[in-house]
Amino acid sequence: MGFFTELFSRPRPREQGRYSASLAVLNAITAAERNEIHIRPADFPRVARQGIRC
């Protein structure tokens, strides 16, 4: 039980908000747009960690 308390009580990393926002944007992109910029769904976590650059 101590594990769950520690898991949920720790603060989130500072980048968590940006990471979540980047994943939301990537999931909102249509399949045609993803093909155009050569991003597969498997690449989403890596791209989100790097941040979206316009």
Distance bins in CASP14 RR format, pairs under 12 A and 6 or more apart:
PFRMAT RR
TARGET T0000
AUTHOR 0000-0000-0000
RMODE 2
METHOD distances of the structure
MODEL  1
1 7 0 0 0 0 0 1 0 0 0 0 0
1 8 0 0 0 0 0 1 0 0 0 0 0
2 8 0 0 0 0 0 1 0 0 0 0 0
2 9 0 0 0 0 1 0 0 0 0 0 0
3 9 0 0 0 0 0 1 0 0 0 0 0
3 10 0 0 0 0 0 1 0 0 0 0 0
4 10 0 0 0 0 0 1 0 0 0 0 0
10 16 0 0 0 0 0 1 0 0 0 0 0
12 18 0 0 0 0 0 1 0 0 0 0 0
12 19 0 0 0 0 1 0 0 0 0 0 0
12 20 0 0 0 0 1 0 0 0 0 0 0
13 19 0 0 0 0 1 0 0 0 0 0 0
13 20 0 0 0 0 0 1 0 0 0 0 0
13 49 0 0 0 0 0 1 0 0 0 0 0
15 21 0 0 0 0 0 1 0 0 0 0 0
15 22 0 0 0 0 1 0 0 0 0 0 0
15 23 0 0 0 0 0 1 0 0 0 0 0
15 48 0 0 0 0 1 0 0 0 0 0 0
15 49 1 0 0 1 0 0 0 0 0 0 0
15 50 0 0 0 0 0 1 0 0 0 0 0
15 51 0 0 0 0 1 0 0 0 0 0 0
16 22 0 0 0 0 0 1 0 0 0 0 0
16 23 0 0 0 0 0 1 0 0 0 0 0
16 48 0 0 0 0 0 1 0 0 0 0 0
16 49 0 0 0 0 0 1 0 0 0 0 0
17 23 0 0 0 0 1 0 0 0 0 0 0
17 24 0 0 0 0 1 0 0 0 0 0 0
17 48 0 0 0 0 0 1 0 0 0 0 0
17 49 0 0 0 0 0 1 0 0 0 0 0
17 51 0 0 0 0 0 1 0 0 0 0 0
18 24 0 0 0 0 0 1 0 0 0 0 0
18 25 0 0 0 0 0 1 0 0 0 0 0
18 48 0 0 0 0 1 0 0 0 0 0 0
18 49 0 0 0 0 1 0 0 0 0 0 0
18 50 0 0 0 0 0 1 0 0 0 0 0
18 51 1 0 0 1 0 0 0 0 0 0 0
18 52 0 0 0 0 1 0 0 0 0 0 0
19 25 0 0 0 0 0 1 0 0 0 0 0
19 26 0 0 0 0 0 1 0 0 0 0 0
19 44 0 0 0 0 0 1 0 0 0 0 0
19 45 0 0 0 0 1 0 0 0 0 0 0
19 46 0 0 0 0 0 1 0 0 0 0 0
19 47 0 0 0 0 0 1 0 0 0 0 0
19 48 1 0 1 0 0 0 0 0 0 0 0
19 49 1 0 0 1 0 0 0 0 0 0 0
19 50 0 0 0 0 1 0 0 0 0 0 0
19 51 0 0 0 0 1 0 0 0 0 0 0
19 52 0 0 0 0 0 1 0 0 0 0 0
20 26 0 0 0 0 0 1 0 0 0 0 0
20 27 0 0 0 0 0 1 0 0 0 0 0
20 44 0 0 0 0 0 1 0 0 0 0 0
20 45 0 0 0 0 0 1 0 0 0 0 0
20 48 0 0 0 0 1 0 0 0 0 0 0
20 49 0 0 0 0 0 1 0 0 0 0 0
20 51 0 0 0 0 0 1 0 0 0 0 0
21 27 0 0 0 0 0 1 0 0 0 0 0
21 28 0 0 0 0 0 1 0 0 0 0 0
21 48 0 0 0 0 1 0 0 0 0 0 0
21 51 0 0 0 0 1 0 0 0 0 0 0
21 52 0 0 0 0 1 0 0 0 0 0 0
22 28 0 0 0 0 0 1 0 0 0 0 0
22 29 0 0 0 0 0 1 0 0 0 0 0
22 39 0 0 0 0 0 1 0 0 0 0 0
22 43 0 0 0 0 0 1 0 0 0 0 0
22 44 0 0 0 0 1 0 0 0 0 0 0
22 45 0 0 0 0 1 0 0 0 0 0 0
22 46 0 0 0 0 0 1 0 0 0 0 0
22 47 1 0 0 1 0 0 0 0 0 0 0
22 48 1 1 0 0 0 0 0 0 0 0 0
22 49 0 0 0 0 1 0 0 0 0 0 0
22 50 0 0 0 0 1 0 0 0 0 0 0
22 51 1 0 1 0 0 0 0 0 0 0 0
22 52 1 0 1 0 0 0 0 0 0 0 0
22 53 0 0 0 0 0 1 0 0 0 0 0
22 54 0 0 0 0 0 1 0 0 0 0 0
23 29 0 0 0 0 0 1 0 0 0 0 0
23 41 0 0 0 0 0 1 0 0 0 0 0
23 43 0 0 0 0 0 1 0 0 0 0 0
23 44 1 0 0 1 0 0 0 0 0 0 0
23 45 1 0 0 1 0 0 0 0 0 0 0
23 46 0 0 0 0 0 1 0 0 0 0 0
23 47 0 0 0 0 1 0 0 0 0 0 0
23 48 1 0 1 0 0 0 0 0 0 0 0
23 49 0 0 0 0 1 0 0 0 0 0 0
23 51 0 0 0 0 0 1 0 0 0 0 0
23 52 0 0 0 0 1 0 0 0 0 0 0
24 44 0 0 0 0 0 1 0 0 0 0 0
24 48 0 0 0 0 1 0 0 0 0 0 0
24 52 0 0 0 0 0 1 0 0 0 0 0
25 33 0 0 0 0 0 1 0 0 0 0 0
25 34 0 0 0 0 0 1 0 0 0 0 0
25 39 0 0 0 0 0 1 0 0 0 0 0
25 44 0 0 0 0 1 0 0 0 0 0 0
25 47 0 0 0 0 1 0 0 0 0 0 0
25 48 0 0 0 0 1 0 0 0 0 0 0
25 51 0 0 0 0 1 0 0 0 0 0 0
25 52 1 0 0 1 0 0 0 0 0 0 0
25 53 0 0 0 0 0 1 0 0 0 0 0
25 54 0 0 0 0 0 1 0 0 0 0 0
26 33 0 0 0 0 0 1 0 0 0 0 0
26 34 0 0 0 0 1 0 0 0 0 0 0
26 37 0 0 0 0 0 1 0 0 0 0 0
26 39 1 0 0 1 0 0 0 0 0 0 0
26 40 0 0 0 0 0 1 0 0 0 0 0
26 41 0 0 0 0 1 0 0 0 0 0 0
26 42 0 0 0 0 0 1 0 0 0 0 0
26 43 0 0 0 0 1 0 0 0 0 0 0
26 44 1 0 1 0 0 0 0 0 0 0 0
26 45 0 0 0 0 1 0 0 0 0 0 0
26 46 0 0 0 0 0 1 0 0 0 0 0
26 47 1 0 0 1 0 0 0 0 0 0 0
26 48 1 0 0 1 0 0 0 0 0 0 0
26 49 0 0 0 0 0 1 0 0 0 0 0
26 50 0 0 0 0 0 1 0 0 0 0 0
26 51 0 0 0 0 1 0 0 0 0 0 0
26 52 1 0 0 1 0 0 0 0 0 0 0
27 33 0 0 0 0 0 1 0 0 0 0 0
27 34 0 0 0 0 0 1 0 0 0 0 0
27 39 0 0 0 0 0 1 0 0 0 0 0
27 41 0 0 0 0 1 0 0 0 0 0 0
27 44 1 0 0 1 0 0 0 0 0 0 0
27 45 0 0 0 0 0 1 0 0 0 0 0
27 47 0 0 0 0 0 1 0 0 0 0 0
27 48 0 0 0 0 1 0 0 0 0 0 0
28 34 0 0 0 0 0 1 0 0 0 0 0
28 44 0 0 0 0 0 1 0 0 0 0 0
28 52 0 0 0 0 0 1 0 0 0 0 0
29 35 0 0 0 0 1 0 0 0 0 0 0
29 36 0 0 0 0 1 0 0 0 0 0 0
29 37 0 0 0 0 1 0 0 0 0 0 0
29 39 1 0 0 1 0 0 0 0 0 0 0
29 40 0 0 0 0 0 1 0 0 0 0 0
29 41 0 0 0 0 0 1 0 0 0 0 0
29 43 0 0 0 0 0 1 0 0 0 0 0
29 44 0 0 0 0 1 0 0 0 0 0 0
29 47 0 0 0 0 0 1 0 0 0 0 0
29 52 0 0 0 0 0 1 0 0 0 0 0
30 36 0 0 0 0 1 0 0 0 0 0 0
30 37 0 0 0 0 0 1 0 0 0 0 0
30 39 0 0 0 0 0 1 0 0 0 0 0
31 37 0 0 0 0 0 1 0 0 0 0 0
31 39 0 0 0 0 0 1 0 0 0 0 0
31 40 0 0 0 0 0 1 0 0 0 0 0
31 41 0 0 0 0 1 0 0 0 0 0 0
32 39 0 0 0 0 0 1 0 0 0 0 0
33 39 0 0 0 0 1 0 0 0 0 0 0
34 40 1 0 0 1 0 0 0 0 0 0 0
34 41 1 0 0 1 0 0 0 0 0 0 0
34 42 0 0 0 0 0 1 0 0 0 0 0
34 43 0 0 0 0 1 0 0 0 0 0 0
34 44 0 0 0 0 1 0 0 0 0 0 0
34 47 0 0 0 0 0 1 0 0 0 0 0
35 41 0 0 0 0 0 1 0 0 0 0 0
37 43 0 0 0 0 0 1 0 0 0 0 0
37 47 0 0 0 0 1 0 0 0 0 0 0
37 52 0 0 0 0 0 1 0 0 0 0 0
37 53 0 0 0 0 0 1 0 0 0 0 0
37 54 0 0 0 0 0 1 0 0 0 0 0
38 47 0 0 0 0 0 1 0 0 0 0 0
39 45 0 0 0 0 0 1 0 0 0 0 0
39 46 0 0 0 0 1 0 0 0 0 0 0
39 47 1 0 0 1 0 0 0 0 0 0 0
39 48 0 0 0 0 0 1 0 0 0 0 0
39 50 0 0 0 0 0 1 0 0 0 0 0
39 52 0 0 0 0 0 1 0 0 0 0 0
40 46 0 0 0 0 0 1 0 0 0 0 0
40 47 0 0 0 0 1 0 0 0 0 0 0
41 47 0 0 0 0 0 1 0 0 0 0 0
41 48 0 0 0 0 0 1 0 0 0 0 0
43 49 0 0 0 0 0 1 0 0 0 0 0
43 50 0 0 0 0 0 1 0 0 0 0 0
44 50 0 0 0 0 0 1 0 0 0 0 0
44 51 0 0 0 0 0 1 0 0 0 0 0
44 52 0 0 0 0 0 1 0 0 0 0 0
45 51 0 0 0 0 0 1 0 0 0 0 0
46 52 0 0 0 0 0 1 0 0 0 0 0
47 53 0 0 0 0 1 0 0 0 0 0 0
END
